[in-house]
Amino acid sequence: MPDGTKDDAKGRGKEALGDLTGDKDLKNEGKVDRGAGKAKDAVGGIAGKVKGLLRRD
């Protein structure tokens, strides 16, 4: 199952560093990484629910 925790943490770090240095591109990269992490978590959650439904049969 995909785990977006690493992407979220990496994104938060990039955002903070971008804020600190004034690097807008790095800050935006961080936002993208955080979004990817959220997407992975959402897909993983849906996949888990589907697997649970299929195992009930």
N, C-alpha and C positions, 0 to 999 in steps of 0.2 A: 504494500500500500504506500503510495507517495506520502512523504512527510515534508510539509512546507516550513517547518520550524527553522531549519538551517537557512533557507532563503530569506525568511523573515528577519532573522538575526543579522544576516549579512547585509540586507537592505537597510536595516536600522543603523548599522555602523556606517554604511556609505552615506546615508542621509545626514547623519551627525557630522561626519568628516567634511562633507560638502558644505554644510552650514557653517562650520568652524572656519573653513578656508575660503568660503565665498565661491566655491566651484559649483555652479548651477548644473553642469552636466553630470557630475558625480552624485549630486543630490537627486537628480532625475533618475539616474541608474538605480539608486537605492529604492526609489518609489516603484520602479519596474520590478526589482527583485522581490519587494514585499508583496506586490500584486501576484507575482508568480507563486509565491509561497501560499497565499490565500487560495489561489486556483487549485494548487496541488492538494491542499487540505480538503477543499470542497469536492474534488473528484474522488479523493480517497474515501470521504464519508459516503458519497453516493454508491461507490463500488462496494463498500462494506454492507450497506443496506440491501443492495441487490443480492449479494452473496447470502445474506441472512434469509432473504425471501426464498431463494432457490433451495436452500438447505431444509426448509420446512416440509418440502414434499416428501 
